[in-house]
Amino acid sequence: MKFSINKADLQTLSQHPVFWVVLSLSLVITPHLSRFPLWSIFLITCLFSWRLLCIKHPRWLPAKWLLLIIIIFSSAGLFFHFGTLFGKTAGSVLLSILLAVKLHESQSRREYMLLISLSFFIIVTNFLFSQSIPTVIFMLCIIVVLLMSMITINQNNAAIDNIAKLKLSIKMLLQALPLMLIMFILFPRISGPLWKLPEEEKTASSGLSDTMSPGNISNLIKSSAVAFRVQFKNEIPAQQQLYWRGLVLWYFDGRTWERGKQNITPEPSLLTSKNLIDYTITLQAHEKKWLYALDMPVDIPDDIIYTNNFVLRAQHKITSLYQYHLTSSLDYQIQREISPWEKSAGLKIPPQTNLKTLLKGRELAAQFSQAEEIVKHVLKTFNQDEFHYTLSPPLTSGADPVDQFLFQTKRGFCEHYASSFTLLMRAAGIPARVVLGYQGGTINPLTQVLTVRQSEAHAWSEVWLQGRGWVRIDPTAAIAPQRIEQSLDAALDVNEARSLHMQLSNSVFKELLFYWDAIDNRWNQWVIGYDIAQQKQLLSRLLNQQINFSDIVLLLVIGFTLALLITSLFIFKPWHKAKVEPVVEAYATFCKKLSAKGLTRETYEGAFDFSHRAIALLPEQKNSIQLITRLYSKLRYEPSQSDKQLSQFKQLVREFNPGRTPKS
Amino acid sequence: MAENLPLLPRFAERFIQGWAKKRQPPASHQIEIDRHHLYILPTRHGVLYFMVLLLILFGAINYENSLGFMLAFLLGSLALLGMIYTHQNINKLNVHIGRAEPVFVGQDMLFPISLSQKTPQLRPAIQLRSSTSQISHAHLLNTTHTNSQLVCTAQHRGYSSPGQIKLFSEFPFGLFHAWSWLNLDSRCLVYPAPYAHHTPIIKSDQELNGSTTNIKQGTDDFSGIRQYQAGDLPNHMAWKAIAKTGKLQTKLFSNETSQDMWIRWTQLEPALDTEHRLSQLCRMILDASKHSLNFGLDIPGTTIPPSHGLQHKQQCLKALALFGL
């Protein structure tokens, strides 16, 4: 057995349907690979390569029982790995393996077409994971390859080279895009799923988690992924006021903060000034239920739950882009009367850990009579002592991480400061809690849309002060005011490792990044977020009247028909006349001149037969008729032609005048 | 590749065919396919593709996935365009049929087909199905002309026409099957199938020679020996040479062509029916012609005087082919 490959083999391979089917399948599976278990990638690769070898050696195709064993074992493996076979990821792996196996049973056009059709289905499963612009561009390229595969399968051994196939596929794709767009805009949407979505297996989610321990926010900071975008109705508040409240953490075990039990305060109270801020948040899917809001949300939509912690929660996990409209107030007072539950939870201290911190807290309580003074003193300590704000703090691995931070390393990120500050307050007898969320954001000067990225994740504290209620205290603001007033980038030391996005936004690419951000935002708003509400809004605005369901259906039918008509006009090209060779055209002129004399060339009549009839009728024109006929047959039927002869021929026809005797 | 029209049960296809036959233009040796005689339906693959498309659409509705919607609509639009392209692949195609060379019953008649178009466009994967279900392919690859052959098994002797031809294409995506039934006017002369065995005819040869009056005597000069071939006359066997070498050898005579013989209707067993008789006569003509004999044909209604050569052979075979028709 030799595996030598030469150029001719490659040539036949690149025209073989199996090659194209394998190429298509591997391309549609590629974007999924990061989610696949390693063994399944190996299995699929082996199956694909083996099938390619079988093109030359059809007898090597595996037996049915072997394929069955592969399916049984890989299904078992997937079930073991994912706990289900029907989740988004498990399902796509299973489908990919099934297709790779089916490939070995496929030897006819029918089976190839089945595989290509199912490849389209794998593309759509990828859209459940990512709907970004780069994904779409990649998918369009894949669709072109799939179209080329379909052409190859149906070309019946015609010698069409791959360039021609590529051109045809791209042409058809471009012609299909406007039709698709009209369908997309006008296809009536319904709200809510048709059937209950299956419970998802655990997927890796991006964004904040609902616990906070040293290191987990500084890890998240490295990601420049968008968390959410905010469109303010009026002007955008100052940077240091942009606290995006996400979660409130009550329970501390000495190292990690958690949400703990539900806050059962009977009636939370909120006092605000009249100065309200209207804005719309477009939240990226984060696979969690909680929502972010500008401190402090006042008015919320009906389908959002307002919890006792003044934190918003959605009805279900946010698995796709989610848009909500809120009103917040920057001047507010919450819970001027603290509830017993909040008081006890806000003072709870984990026993037997961080003893130095507890001691310090008690000292402070003895030293100052006012809670405000304690807060002020601690913040001053952070600001004036040897504390550092850094993305890469030394590991605090012991049993007393807060003690280690406060009294030894003194280097930390927002989670270290928020955690130690809150514990210190509790030790000093002031009810305190940790709040997780984002702080700041980048305003895109092109769109005035605020983009909040994962790198803006933040943690701060809230303490309960007599007469003022829960007050936000951000210890990070004391140590690194630039972080709050400007950005993380401004607060970090020059030597700190910055993410690529951060580096780019400091460079000449800054403008480009804003453009990209604006495009991405539009894409999210108008494409990914296009739903029944947006459809109605858009159509009502376009047609200047209220639109209902039946109008949309009517519009769809009319619009699509019109678009199809226009597209088919471009395909049929009725204005496009058949291109006639100049020789034939000139000869037709000659025949026309003769037919004016009553001599019409019959369709079956050859040029020479016709010339004999013409000479018989017009003997005085014998020379020119003969010359024209000879030149015509020469130009028309002989391979070598010169432009000079052609122009001579045209000249002769032009000068030919059957009504005039030639000059002697 | 067989046709695959899933939505069309046999009787429905026959119904359409009957309907199409009524509206078919009169037979001609040249036909331009126009949209009035062009039919198109989705293939089995097309239906499968449509089902995947629906699956994608329902998935998109359920997950409220915009790009899922887009993909479903893109696939739908591509399929529609595919339909137009398939239609255009054979629309306004010029089909010209030529004369087929004569064949024997049971052989394939090969009608030369020329496909042409006014502008050089890409029209590959055009298929022609003859009335006996043989399929031939033709591709117009940015040219104005291409040649192909219609293959059709000859079933009866006499003049045979190609019958109803189906020209179809599924290019580019195989989702739609566009076709047209063509009534092309051409004919092919079909000779009777030659009888499979040589021997009975050869045996009667001697008697045949004896019964003819115009044997030229003393002119058969021995000119050489060659290896025995099936159909050689037994009285030409070179017995001496066979005895020497152990191989069958035949004597050659330079004047064989001048030896007149008659192939007669009457010389065959009277019990034979017409077609068998014609078949045996056909075999005799072929054998006689192979040995360059000077032979004549005598069948009821036609008598062809002894002669030789290709033209004579064809004339005799034609007489057999058209006997009684």
Interface residues (C-beta under 8 A of the other chain):
Chain A: R109 R110 M113 L114 S117 L118 F120 F121 I123 V124 F127 L128 Q131 T135 V136 M139 I143 L147 M150 I151 I153 N154 Q155 N156 N157 A158 A159 I160 A164 L168 M172 L173 Q175 A176 L177 L179 M180 M183 F184 F187 R189 I190 P193 L194 W195 L197 S320 V527 I528 G529 Y530 D531 L564 T567 S568 I571 F572 H576 A578 K579
Chain B: M1 N4 R44 H45 L48 Y49 V52 L53 L55 I56 F58 G59 A60 I61 N62 Y63 E64 N65 S66 L67 G68 F69 M70 L71 A72 F73 L74 L75 G76 S77 L78 L80 L81 G82 I84 Y85 Q88 K118 T119 L122 P124 A125 Q127 H137 H139 L141 E170 F171 P172 F173 G174
